[in-house]
Amino acid sequence: MAKLGFATYLMLLCTSMIISTTNTASAQCQGDFQGLIQQCSRFVQKPGPQQSPSQGCCNVVRNVDLLCVCQHVTTQVENIISMEKAAFVSASCGKPLAHGTKCGSYTVP
């Protein structure tokens, strides 16, 4: 039960910290950012193993301008989200970020 509570807390914290970035990105970038948070956040959180994303997550990822979103990733977001996992999710969904792409402070190898 405590684990579920912590996971819920983490999701709420993640969502609230990402909202400011999302608002900036959504004003400038194409895509469903609320859907991106709802469908994909569990696959890119720092804690836990890397895992393949769901079909719902991939559906959202395919319709988001990831290069634009990468320009709006803040240090606060990177404290919660693994950029390596985010790049893995993007590639798993058939929309890989090109080698050398900078996403926040992370550079895709």
N, C-alpha and C positions, 0 to 999 in steps of 0.2 A: 504494500500500500504506500509506504514512504517513497518507493521508487517511482510509482505512478505520479505521486504528488510532485516529486522533483522534476520529472519529465514535463508535467503540465506547467510547472513554474518556469522551466527553461524555455518552453515554447512561448509562453506569454512574454518573458523577458526578451527573447529573440525577436518576436513580432514587434514589440514596442520600440526596440532599438533600431530595427530595420525600417520602421514606418517613416522616419525622417529621411532616410536615404531613398526609400521607395517613392516618397512624395516628390523629391527632387528628380529622381530618375524617370518617374512616370510622366512628369511634365515635359521631359526632354526626349524620352526614349519610347519606342513602340513596344507594346505588349501588355499582358495581364499580370501586373506585379502582385496584386493581392492573391491571385491564383498561384503564382510562383511561390509565395510564402506558404500558402495553405497546402499545396501539393508536394512541394520539394524540400521544405525545411528539415524534415527528419532525415533526409538523405545527405545533407551537407553540414549538419551540426558537428562540431569538433568531437564531442564524446561519441564513442561507439565505433564499430567497424565500418569500413567502406562497403556499401551494398548497392546492388543495381536498383535504379529508380523504378517507380511504378509507371504504368502506362499513363495515368493521369498527370504525373509530373512531366513525363516526356511530351505529352500533348501541349502543355503550357510552355515548356522550354523551346519547342519548335516555333513558337509564335512570339518570342521575345527577342529584342535586339540586344543580344548578350554583350557585344562589343561596347555598346552605349552604356549598358548597366555596369560593366566593368569600370568605366570611367568614374562612377559614382560610389564605388565601394570605399567605405571609410575604415579607419582603424577599429572603431567600435564594432562594426560588422565583422571584421576579421578576427576579433576576439571571440566570436561566437561561431562563425562559419569557417569551415575548413575550405580554403580556396582550392586545395588539391582535390577534395571530394567534389567541389562544384565543377571543376574541369572534367573530372571523371563522369559526373552525371551528364554534363553537356555532351561529351563524346558518346556515352552510352545511349543517348537519345538521338544520335545521328547528326548532331550539330557541334562537332568538335571545335574548340578554339585553336587557332593556328599556333604553331610553335613560335615562341617569342612574344605572344600576346601578353600584355600587362593587364592584370585584373586586380585592382587595388595595388598592394605591394608585391603580389605574386606574379611571377613570370612563368608562363606555360613552357615546360621543357620541350 
